[in-house]
């Protein structure tokens, strides 16, 4: 993506009385060329040497707001760029308010209040000479409309220079206290262009203005309550219910109905409001639930501990709140903008222990005692493995296991978590909502409407609303998920739900303190220590934050590494409300080589010293919506332009994690896609090799990979389109991951309700392991390193369970643990999996019909299999297979692999790589293997067969699995020790009775039975596969599907073409495009063949397979369907 297209142009109109027929849009980088053609002599006199494209590009790159005027024929008319500091020689951008402005221009109450938050400086303006005045007016109007916090625009003009007439008309000179200033400052005030709205109590007479305003959106209220519903609502005002009107030029242009009759208790049951003390004052009888999970991503401190600068509390006695042990998890939930279940790694929405946080602790390739953290997929495996003693696993000569006390002392946090995996993957959620008994502090917005022209001034209602209820400190509003987030909500904080109910709405909250604009930023010092302790009171990362804070304020160096460290405090009303700890980004060459930073910026237009590395950002939750403003101000204060924040993987060691803490700022930073890495031949390049920084060989880069979040002074102020629609993706297949990547990586959209349902959670949670990865072939799309560098889990609510049922009328997905997940859009991407196959002689009862299933070769075993009968579909299954082998290393192995697929040959090689003797492995091929070639190449197949023979691995062909049993134990939950296979020819049959310690099934992939039942019983069309059209729609418009689970409907007459034939990542990306078509206003659909009959989409990328076969042969297959 080119930097100029990061935020594609969004056209905005200014006030309706502006007659000039052009539209404003965000400036793109390539506008610099056209702007250069409009530069006149008077432009150079006012703005300096801006007659080169490079100079204009630099101005646009560093501006915090820039607008371009053009028409629908793309004719360029004007451009303006604004900064938050003056373009005056010798005046610093970091302290212009305290020095230059205060000493020269702060002459009255208006000018004294001007600062970098409410003031913009015009650094560049060009316009078509024939329309310059109209262009200037349009740009000014749109700027004031788009930036409601800005009250004036200033223009700094050199002495003895008069700006062009367009600017001279709208910018009036300001009085200067000093005579030695080298410039004249001119001002353009909001009140003359797009004034603040006058808010007053509503009157019955306003009905004539307001009724058409409501009716232009919909007539539901009119049909329900009649033509005079607004008048009746206004008439019903009392001490508990108020109605406000926004007035402009004598007309009512907006309406807000508010009430202090709010059911606070219900809100606390449904939403995570503990960070705000349950919207009540503190009370001695308040009940905090003490069963909290270990803090992992805490970001927000106690909102109730906010006081005015004079030391008085915002609330009666709230400065002395009792310690809140439940606070941190709720703060984390508010901090990451996801449901609380997401904050604790996707727990059960019905307050059940979450299953999805699959452990990520395979630290080494060897089979060490600490290599696993997850429980087996079947209880019998878990029970069996937990009964083993560590000491019984230390004598195997093949596996070379070491588990001494000294080794344990050196184990990483990730490895130690493996010793008790249930605690790691099943953190405890609070079972009941905390109960608060103090006085209610919230009122609610019941009805709100405002003219589209004045929508950006919705914030003006809030001051008057709080005046109506002086005893209330919180304003709340709920909206349906499918309602787009409007301007008023940009000043509110979204509160995630703590339970999953199908009919709940999105809750937004605003605190009275958010009206304050007395904001100052100072270099942190030890006097801020108490405030920092208060902000981090319940954080488990508190100790390292305080240590870094003290290092920053005392020596500006880390005590352990000596690296530079700095800290700034953000004060609101003279009280510390946020803290940022950062350093200079020293590894910028590495980041530039590893991540697509230049998708967002022109790197050469930023100095090497312009980049900072964010370690900690802590903020009071009542100011959370001001995070981007605080970050912008910090960058201005330290004269930087770019901020970087690494997101470490779950398996990272403490050495990597100790310098960073989770931060709410990630909500406003952009995730950066990783680059595909170049594998350099350093021996051939020699002196031409890349630097150690680019190669990641520096000590500071020696740890594991990480994802990168990033922003700049310009990007941080760009608004995002917030989408609250509940998008549920079932299956962590490549298709599902591609959908998530496309949605998450869109820089101008923010999806608040993304949910992934997968039995084993998100792939990539395990540390990279070469030997574990050998078990399965790869499609080379989402390797562990790439998933680590994407960190999709940071933006998704993950639920570890299986889909078992769908309630389409109520839009509910029901999971196997009885969790109910509501959805607005459901994407089925489960793919096909290997199943445990039942022996031919076994009696298999269909769980749905309760009838026996006829014997056949690929009949699925529905009941839990014996613990040593395994199949491998993902990295979790591979980890569990290795764990089983480790737990049974003391026995003589006899491993059987049943199947003739690529996976079965990969399994042979993986077992050899993990130290299993070749004479302990036998490969059994099913009867139909001769009709298909797993490699689609006889040469490859013959080479592999010859290799197996050389390795002394027995291969038995044309055998079906007849039965398995345990000769000593009748219990079906115990491991089997023998398997009987049978081959049949025209004359006779032959049985093969093999000893078995482990059986791997790789017969063929099928649709998961639970998924099939859910699909079939919900009346989705299933014809061997789930039927879809060319747009990935099923017969339910809200349910999409993609991947090998699907097939195209027969009307296309190409039954041989399915998604399984194409590149899965490309399929997922095109599936995501169906959502972009609904929610992305900038999405342009690809051109399709016109006509009545649609065609199957064209997929261009090759389908790839990479596998390591026995004999260490590497299989690379690239297949393109044409």
Residue, then its C-alpha position, 0 to 999 in steps of 0.5 A: x500500500x502506498x502511503x498516499x492511499x492509507x486513508x483514501x479520500x473521504x469527501x466532506x461538505x462544509x456549511x450548506x450556504x457555501x455555494x462553491x461546487x467543490x468538495x474537501x477530502x483528506x490530502x494525499x501525497x501525490x497532491x503535492x505535484x498539483x499543489x506546486x503548480x498553484x504556488x504563486x509569488x505571494x505564497x512564497x512570501x508567506x510560507x517560505x520556499x515551498x516551490x518544490x514538490x519535495x518541500x510540499x511533500x515534507x509539509x504534508x507528511x508532517x502535518x496533523x491535518x491537511x485538506x484538498x479541494x477538488x470536484x467530481x472530475x478530479x480537478x484540483x482547486x486548493x490545498x491547505x496543511x495545518x500544524x499544532x505549532x507555529x512556523x516561525x524561525x527560532x520558535x520551538x514546537x515543544x514549548x511555544x505556548x509557555x514562551x513565545x505565545x505567553x510572552x508575545x500574544x497572550x493579552x486577554x482571556x481568549x488568547x491566554x486559553x489558546x494552546x496546541x489542542x484548541x489551536x491550529x497553524x496554517x503552514x501551507x495554502x494554495x488555491x486556484x487564482x480564480x477561486x481563491x476566496x471561495x476555496x479558502x472559505x470552504x477549507x476553513x469551514x470544513x476544518x472547523x467542522x471536522x475538528x470540533x476541539x479546534x477553536x481558532x486557526x492562526x496564520x504567521x506572516x513575516x513582517x512587512x508581508x501581506x497575505x493574499x486576499x483570500x487569507x487576508x479576508x478571513x484572518x485578522x491581525x492579533x495584537x502583539x505585546x512586543x515590538x521586536x517580533x519577526x512576524x505578525x499573527x493573524x487569527x480566524x475564529x470558529x465563531x465566524x464560520x462554524x460556531x459552537x451550538x447554543x444548547x438550551x432546555x427544549x420548548x414545545x414550540x421546537x416541535x416544528x423544527x425537530x419533527x422533520x429532523x427525526x422524520x428524515x431518518x425514519x418515521x418509526x417514532x412518528x408511526x408509534x407515537x404520532x405526529x407530536x411525539x417530540x412535543x409530548x416528550x418535551x412536555x413530560x419533562x420533570x426533575x428526572x427527565x430533561x430535554x435539550x435542544x441545539x439552536x443555530x440561527x434561531x432554529x432547532x438543529x438537534x435534540x437530546x432527551x436525558x434521564x437519571x432513571x437508570x437501572x445501574x444494577x442491570x448495567x453492572x450485571x451485563x457490562x464490565x463497569x468495575x473500572x468505574x466503580x459500578x457507576x456508584x459512589x463508594x460504600x462500606x458494603x461494596x462487594x468485590x469478587x476476589x477470584x481474579x485471573x492473573x493480570x496480563x494486559x492491564x491498562x486502566x487505573x481506578x476511575x473513581x480516584x480522580x480529583x480536581x486540582x484543588x484536591x476535592x473529589x469528583x464524587x463524594x468521598x471517591x478519592x478514598x476508595x477501598x482497594x479493588x481486587x477485581x478492578x484490573x481485569x475490568x480495566x483490561x476489558x475497557x482497555x482493549x475494546x473487547x469483551x472481558x472474555x477477550x481480555x482474559x484470552x477469550x473465556x466463556x461468555x457464560x462465566x465458564x472457564x475458557x478453553x481457548x488459551x491454548x498453551x504456547x510453550x514448546x520452547x525447544x525441539x527436543x522432547x523435554x519435560x516442559x515442552x507442553x502446556x495444554x491438556x489433551x483433547x480427550x479426558x483419558x489422555x489428560x488423566x493418564x498423563x497427569x498420573x505420570x511422575x516426572x522422575x519416571x521420564x528421565x531415563x529414556x536413552x532416545x529422548x534424553x530427558x533432563x529434569x533436575x532442580x537446577x534445570x527447573x530453576x533456569x526454566x522460563x515462565x513459559x516452560x514453568x507454565x507447562x508444569x501445570x497447564x490447566x492453570x495456564x489455559x483455564x484462568x478463573x473468571x469471576x463468577x458473579x458481578x461485583x456489587x456496589x451499594x453507593x449512590x447512583x452517579x449516572x444518567x442516560x441519553x434516551x433519545x438523540x438526533x442532530x442535523x447532519x450538517x452540525x453532527x460534529x458539534x454533538x459534543x456541545x450537548x454534554x456540558x448542558x446535560x451534566x448541568x441538568x444533573x449536577x449530582x451525576x458524573x457519568x453519562x451513558x448511552x446504548x446503541x444497537x450493534x448494527x448502528x454506525x458509530x456517530x460523532x457524539x460517541x467519539x468522545x465516549x468510552x465503549x464498555x465491553x459486555x461481561x456476558x453474552x446475550x443475544x439482545x444486548x446493545x453497545x454501551x458507551x460512557x462519558x465522565x464529567x471530567x472529560x469536559x475539562x480542557x486544562x491539559x498540560x504535559x511535563x517532564x516526569x519527576x519524582x514528585x509524580x511518583x505517588x500519582x504513578x503508584x495510584x495509577x498502577x495500584x492493581x497492576x501486576x506489571x506495577x513493579x517494572x513500571x515503577x522501576x522504569x519510571x524511577x530510572x527515567x526520572x533519576x538518570x534517564x537510563x535503564x539500570x540494567x542495560x544503560x539504554x536511554x529512557x524518558x518519561x512524561x506525565x500528562x496532567x488534567x486540571x493539575x492532576x496526573x492522569x496519564x504517564x508515558x515511558x519511552x526511549x529513542x527507537x534505536x533499531x529503526x533499520x531492523x523495523x524498516x526491513x522487517x515490517x511494511x512501515x512504508x505503507x504508511x509513511x515516506x521514510x526519507x521524510x523523517x529523520x532517524x531521530x524522529x522515532x520513539x519506542x513506547x514501553x509503558x502508557x498508563x491512563x485514567x479510564x475517564x480520559x481514555x478517549x483522549x489517548x490519541x490526543x495525548x500521544x499527539x501532544x507527547x510527540x510534539x513535546x519531544x519533537x518526534x513524529x513516529x511511535x512504535x510499540x512491539x506486541x510480544x508473543x505469549x511464549x516470550x520470556x520475561x527477559x523480553x516482556x519485562x520492559x513493556x506493559x500492555x497499553x490502551x494506546x494500542x487501540x489507536x495504533x495501527x498494526x503493521x504487516x510484516x515483510x516476507x524476509x529475504x534469506x541472504x547468502x552471507x558467504x557470497x555477499x561478504x562485505x555487501x551483506x546487510x548490517x547486523x541491525x537489518x539481520x537482527x543480530x544485535x543483542x537487543x534483537x536476540x529474542x523472539x519475533x514480535x508484532x508491531x503497532x505504529x503511528x505518527x503525528x498525522x495518522x494518530x489524528x485520522x478518524x477510524x470508522x468503528x464497526x460494532x457488528x458481531x462478526x463470528x468466524x468459525x475455524x482457525x483455518x488458513x481461510x479464517x486467518x486470512x479473513x481476520x488479517x484482512x479485517x484487522x489490517x485495514x488501517x481506517x476500519x476498527x472492528x470491535x466485535x471480532x470472534x474466532x471459534x476454534x477448538x484449539x484457539x489461535x494458531x501460532x501460540x506455540x513457540x516455533x519448533x522444527x520437529x513439531x512442524x514436521x508432522x504436517x505439510x504447510x501451505x506456506x501462508x501462516x507460519x509460526x513466525x508470521x503469526x507471531x509478527x501479525x499478533x491477530x490474537x491481540x484484536x480478536x476474542x478467541x473462544x476454544x470450543x466447537x460449533x454444534x448448533x445454529x439458531x438462525x432466526x435468533x442469530x446464535x451459534x451454540x458451542x459444545x460447552x453450551x456457550x451461546x455466541x450471538x452474531x450479525x455475520x457468521x463465517x464458516x471456515x472450518x475446512x476438513x479434518x482427519x477423523x479417528x476411524x472406527x475399525x470395521x468390526x466395531x459397533x458405532x452408534x450415530x449420536x443423532x439417530x441412535x442407530x448403528x452406522x454400517x461398516x465402511x472404510x472411512x466410518x467415523x468413530x463418534x465415541x472417545x477413542x482410546x488414548x493412544x489412537x491419535x490424528x494430527x490436524x494442527x500444531x496442538x495435535x502435534x504437540x499432544x502427540x509428542x507429549x504422548x510419546x514423551x509420557x510413554x518413552x519407557x515402553x518399547x515403541x510400536x507405532x502404526x500409521x494408517x493412511x496414504x496421504x502426504x500427512x502420513x509420510x510427514x508423520x513418519x519423518x517427524x517420528x524419525x526426527x524426534x528420535x523414534x527408531x525406524x524399526x518401531x514404525x509401520x505404515x499401513x496403506x488402505x485398499x484404495x491407495x492405488x487409485x490415488x497418488x498422494x503426491x500426484x507424481x509417480x516419481x516422487x512416490x517411488x522415491x519415498x517408497x524406496x527411502x522407506x525400504x532403506x530405513x527399514x520401515x515396513x509398509x503394508x499395502x491394501x489393508x483395512x482396519x478390522x479391530x483394535x483391542x487391549x488383551x489385558x483390559x476390557x475398558x475402552x478408555x484404556x490404551x490399545x495394544x494390538x490392531x488387526x488389519x485385513x486385506x482381501x483379494x479375489x480368493x482369500x483374505x489375510x489378517x495382520x495382527x500388529x502390536x501397537x503402542x500408538x496408532x495414527x489415523x490419516x485415512x482421508x479428510x472429512x467435514x467435522x461431524x459436529x459442523x455437519x450437524x450444525x449446518x444440516x439441522x439449521x437448513x443450510x444447503x449441504x450437498x456433500x459440502x456446504x453449498x455457496x454462490x460466487x460471493x461466498x453466500x450460503x442460502x442464509x444471507x448472514x452466513x458466509x463460508x469458504x475453504x474446503x468445507x464448501x462447494x459451488x452450487x451446481x448451477x455453475x456446472x463446474x463441480x470439479x472446481x471448489x475452494x479446495x483447488x485454490x490458494x486458501x489465503x486468497x480465498x479468505x481475502x475474497x471472503x473478507x471482501x464481502x464484509x468490506x462491501x458492506x462496511x467499507x465506504x471506500x471499497x471498490x468491488x472488482x469488475x465482474x463479467x456482466x450478464x444474468x448468470x454469474x461466474x465462479x470468481x477467478x483465483x490467481x495465486x497458486x496453491x502451495x504445499x511444502x513438506x519434509x518427507x522421509x529421507x529428508x526429501x523436501x516436497x515443494x508443490x505449486x499448483x495453479x488452476x487455469 
